[in-house]
Amino acid sequence: PSSDFAFSGSSGGALVAGALATGIDIHALASFVISCHGECQYNPWRMFPCTDRALQRFVGQAAHKRANGRLRVLLTRIQLW
């Protein structure tokens, strides 16, 4: 993506914003996530190893430099009492 654009998101939107800000191939990432469905379908804890594999495969060493100044992750403050 052009460096003229910035991306924002919260929750799953933050993941998409991160992918867009760093130039990750969204279609390849989506295909990878879908391919993990069978592994995680009956054991959600398997999502963590799938996430690790996705990070290794799609996020390069300089991703933080590409996202710098272009990525905003929105947070919600929750007060418990």
C-alpha positions in Angstrom: 0.0 0.0 0.0 1.0 3.6 -0.5 2.8 5.2 2.4 0.2 8.0 2.1 -2.4 5.8 3.8 -2.8 5.0 7.5 -4.9 2.1 9.0 -6.9 1.9 12.2 -8.8 -1.0 13.8 -9.9 -2.7 17.0 -10.1 -6.4 17.7 -10.1 -8.3 14.4 -10.0 -5.0 12.6 -6.6 -4.3 14.2 -5.3 -7.5 12.6 -6.6 -6.4 9.2 -5.2 -2.9 9.7 -1.8 -4.4 10.7 -1.8 -6.6 7.6 -2.6 -3.7 5.3 -0.1 -1.3 7.0 2.7 -3.9 6.5 1.9 -4.9 3.0 1.0 -8.5 3.8 -0.8 -10.4 1.0 -4.3 -10.4 2.4 -5.5 -13.2 0.1 -2.6 -15.5 1.0 -3.2 -14.8 4.7 -6.9 -15.5 4.4 -6.2 -18.8 2.7 -3.7 -19.7 5.4 -6.3 -18.9 8.1 -8.9 -20.9 6.4 -6.5 -23.9 6.0 -6.1 -23.9 9.8 -9.8 -24.3 10.4 -9.7 -28.1 10.6 -6.8 -28.1 13.1 -8.6 -25.6 15.4 -12.2 -26.6 14.9 -12.4 -28.9 17.9 -9.5 -27.5 19.9 -9.4 -23.7 20.0 -6.0 -23.8 21.8 -4.5 -24.9 18.5 -5.1 -21.3 17.3 -1.9 -20.2 19.1 0.5 -22.5 17.1 -1.4 -21.5 13.9 -0.9 -17.8 14.8 2.8 -18.5 15.3 3.1 -20.1 11.9 1.2 -17.2 10.3 3.6 -14.7 11.9 6.6 -16.6 10.8 5.3 -17.0 7.2 3.8 -13.5 6.6 5.4 -11.0 8.9 9.0 -10.0 7.9 11.7 -8.6 10.1 11.0 -5.0 9.0 7.3 -5.1 9.5 7.5 -2.7 12.4 9.3 -0.2 10.2 6.6 -0.4 7.5 3.8 0.0 10.1 5.5 2.9 12.0 3.3 6.0 11.7 0.7 4.1 9.6 -1.0 1.8 12.1 -3.3 2.7 15.0 -4.8 0.0 17.2 -7.9 1.2 19.1 -8.3 0.1 22.7 -11.3 0.1 24.9 -10.8 0.9 28.6 -12.9 -1.3 30.9 -13.3 -0.5 34.5 -14.1 -3.5 36.6 -15.3 -1.6 39.7 
